[in-house]
Amino acid sequence: MSDPANENKRLMLRLGIAAVAMFGFGFALVPFYEAICQVTGLRNILQPDEVVNTQVDRNRSLVVEFDSNVHDMAWTFRPVQGSVEIHPGELVTVEYEVTNTKDEAVTGQAVPSYGPQIAGNYFKKINCFCFERQTLKAGEKRVMPVVFVVDPSLPEDVHTITLSYTFFEIAGTRAEKPAPGDRS
């Protein structure tokens, strides 16, 4: 008969190794996903979309609604206007307003999403604050533009598109506050 104490130690060692491997795998997924997206050109949210020379379809209009969210950040973030009526192929500029309400600098990254989901294939951003990380100083307020075109080949049954941005804090980028009495 085997010693239960030794079996328990081996089981704990195997469970510990499995936990460390799963934790490492979780960290490896983000750069792996980004590398796949970069190689394949899929959903690269950090680069402008390629826009072919399109004609404005004046016979058709659609509404683009704007939404904004922050995920566990002390920022206020909102679109300057809630929606616009546009023609497919038309170059459009809208603005979002963001304010850092913390007493320290914070860096965030905006991630876009679209409703209906198929609209993301036809929504072409030419200039967007979401292409770069945004660092706001304590109390700083900023107005940020988004320049886009909706491809005229958008299916006819889509009459409304919702563009939603969520800001996430970039971990480890907060400026450390000096300790009281520290003059360095």
C-alpha positions as CSV (number, residue, x, y, z in Angstrom):
1,M,0.0,0.0,0.0
2,S,1.3,3.5,-0.9
3,D,1.9,6.3,1.6
4,P,-1.1,8.8,1.5
5,A,1.2,11.7,2.5
6,N,3.5,11.2,-0.5
7,E,0.5,10.8,-2.8
8,N,-0.9,14.1,-1.5
9,K,2.4,15.8,-2.0
10,R,2.6,14.6,-5.6
11,L,-1.0,15.6,-6.3
12,M,-0.3,19.1,-4.8
13,L,2.8,19.4,-7.0
14,R,0.9,18.4,-10.1
15,L,-2.0,20.8,-9.3
16,G,0.5,23.7,-8.6
17,I,2.3,23.1,-12.0
18,A,-1.1,23.0,-13.7
19,A,-2.2,26.3,-12.1
20,V,1.1,28.0,-13.1
21,A,0.8,26.6,-16.6
22,M,-2.8,27.9,-16.9
23,F,-1.8,31.3,-15.6
24,G,1.1,31.5,-18.1
25,F,-1.2,30.4,-20.9
26,G,-3.6,33.2,-20.0
27,F,-0.9,35.8,-20.4
28,A,0.4,34.3,-23.6
29,L,-3.0,34.5,-25.3
30,V,-3.1,38.3,-25.6
31,P,0.2,38.7,-27.6
32,F,-0.7,35.5,-29.5
33,Y,-4.1,36.9,-30.5
34,E,-2.6,40.3,-31.5
35,A,0.1,38.5,-33.6
36,I,-2.6,36.5,-35.4
37,C,-4.7,39.6,-36.0
38,Q,-1.7,41.5,-37.4
39,V,-0.6,38.7,-39.7
40,T,-4.1,38.0,-41.0
41,G,-5.3,41.7,-41.0
42,L,-8.4,40.7,-39.0
43,R,-9.9,43.3,-36.6
44,N,-6.8,45.4,-36.1
45,I,-8.3,48.1,-34.1
46,L,-5.1,50.1,-33.8
47,Q,-4.8,51.1,-37.4
48,P,-6.9,53.1,-39.8
49,D,-9.2,51.2,-42.1
50,E,-8.4,51.1,-45.8
51,V,-11.1,53.1,-47.7
52,V,-11.5,52.7,-51.4
53,N,-12.7,55.6,-53.5
54,T,-16.5,55.4,-52.8
55,Q,-19.3,57.5,-54.1
56,V,-21.8,59.0,-51.6
57,D,-25.2,57.3,-52.0
58,R,-27.6,60.2,-51.6
59,N,-30.6,58.0,-52.2
60,R,-30.0,56.2,-48.9
61,S,-29.6,57.4,-45.4
62,L,-28.9,55.7,-42.1
63,V,-28.5,56.7,-38.5
64,V,-25.3,56.2,-36.6
65,E,-25.7,56.2,-32.8
66,F,-22.8,56.7,-30.4
67,D,-22.3,55.0,-27.1
68,S,-19.5,55.3,-24.5
69,N,-18.4,53.3,-21.5
70,V,-15.5,53.1,-19.1
71,H,-14.5,49.8,-17.4
72,D,-13.3,50.4,-13.8
73,M,-11.8,53.8,-14.5
74,A,-12.4,57.2,-12.9
75,W,-13.0,58.8,-16.2
76,T,-16.2,60.4,-17.6
77,F,-16.6,59.6,-21.3
78,R,-19.4,60.6,-23.6
79,P,-20.1,61.4,-27.2
80,V,-20.6,65.1,-27.9
81,Q,-23.7,64.2,-30.0
82,G,-25.8,61.1,-29.5
83,S,-26.4,60.3,-33.2
84,V,-26.0,61.6,-36.7
85,E,-28.0,60.9,-39.9
86,I,-25.6,60.1,-42.8
87,H,-25.4,58.9,-46.3
88,P,-23.3,55.8,-47.0
89,G,-19.9,56.8,-48.6
90,E,-20.1,60.2,-46.8
91,L,-17.0,61.3,-44.8
92,V,-18.2,62.1,-41.3
93,T,-16.4,63.5,-38.2
94,V,-17.8,63.2,-34.7
95,E,-16.3,63.9,-31.3
96,Y,-16.1,62.2,-27.9
97,E,-15.3,64.0,-24.7
98,V,-13.3,62.4,-21.9
99,T,-12.3,63.7,-18.5
100,N,-9.9,62.1,-16.0
101,T,-11.6,62.6,-12.5
102,K,-8.6,61.1,-10.6
103,D,-5.9,63.2,-8.9
104,E,-3.3,61.4,-10.9
105,A,-2.5,60.6,-14.6
106,V,-4.2,57.6,-16.0
107,T,-3.7,55.8,-19.4
108,G,-6.5,54.1,-21.2
109,Q,-7.2,52.3,-24.4
110,A,-10.6,52.6,-26.2
111,V,-12.0,49.4,-27.8
112,P,-14.8,49.8,-30.4
113,S,-17.8,47.6,-31.0
114,Y,-20.6,47.8,-33.4
115,G,-24.3,46.9,-33.5
116,P,-25.4,45.1,-35.5
117,Q,-22.2,43.2,-35.5
118,I,-22.1,42.9,-39.3
119,A,-21.8,46.8,-39.5
120,G,-18.2,46.5,-38.3
121,N,-17.3,45.1,-41.7
122,Y,-18.6,48.3,-43.4
123,F,-17.7,50.9,-40.8
124,K,-14.3,52.4,-41.9
125,K,-12.5,54.5,-39.4
126,I,-9.9,56.9,-41.0
127,N,-8.9,58.7,-37.8
128,C,-9.7,57.6,-34.3
129,F,-8.6,58.1,-30.7
130,C,-8.9,54.4,-30.4
131,F,-5.7,53.9,-32.5
132,E,-3.5,55.0,-29.6
133,R,-3.4,54.8,-25.9
134,Q,-4.7,58.0,-24.2
135,T,-2.9,59.4,-21.2
136,L,-4.8,62.1,-19.3
137,K,-3.3,64.1,-16.5
138,A,-5.2,64.6,-13.3
139,G,-8.4,66.5,-14.0
140,E,-7.6,66.8,-17.8
141,K,-10.5,67.1,-20.2
142,R,-10.0,66.2,-23.9
143,V,-12.2,66.3,-27.0
144,M,-11.3,63.5,-29.4
145,P,-12.4,63.1,-33.0
146,V,-13.5,60.0,-35.0
147,V,-13.5,60.3,-38.7
148,F,-15.3,57.6,-40.6
149,V,-17.1,56.4,-43.7
150,V,-19.8,53.8,-43.9
151,D,-19.2,51.7,-47.0
152,P,-22.1,52.0,-49.5
153,S,-22.1,48.2,-49.9
154,L,-23.6,47.9,-46.4
155,P,-26.7,45.6,-46.7
156,E,-29.9,47.5,-47.5
157,D,-31.7,46.1,-44.4
158,V,-29.3,47.9,-42.0
159,H,-30.8,51.3,-41.2
160,T,-29.1,52.1,-37.8
161,I,-25.5,51.4,-36.7
162,T,-24.4,51.8,-33.1
163,L,-20.7,52.6,-32.5
164,S,-19.8,51.9,-28.9
165,Y,-16.4,52.6,-27.3
166,T,-15.3,51.2,-24.0
167,F,-12.2,52.6,-22.3
168,F,-10.0,50.2,-20.3
169,E,-7.2,51.3,-18.1
170,I,-3.8,50.1,-19.2
171,A,-2.3,48.3,-16.2
172,G,1.0,49.6,-14.8
173,T,0.8,53.0,-16.5
174,R,-0.4,55.1,-13.6
175,A,2.1,57.5,-12.3
176,E,3.1,56.7,-8.8
177,K,2.3,59.4,-6.2
178,P,5.3,60.3,-4.2
179,A,5.2,59.4,-0.5
180,P,4.6,62.2,1.9
181,G,7.9,64.1,2.5
182,D,9.6,62.5,-0.5
183,R,11.2,65.2,-2.6
184,S,12.8,63.1,-5.3
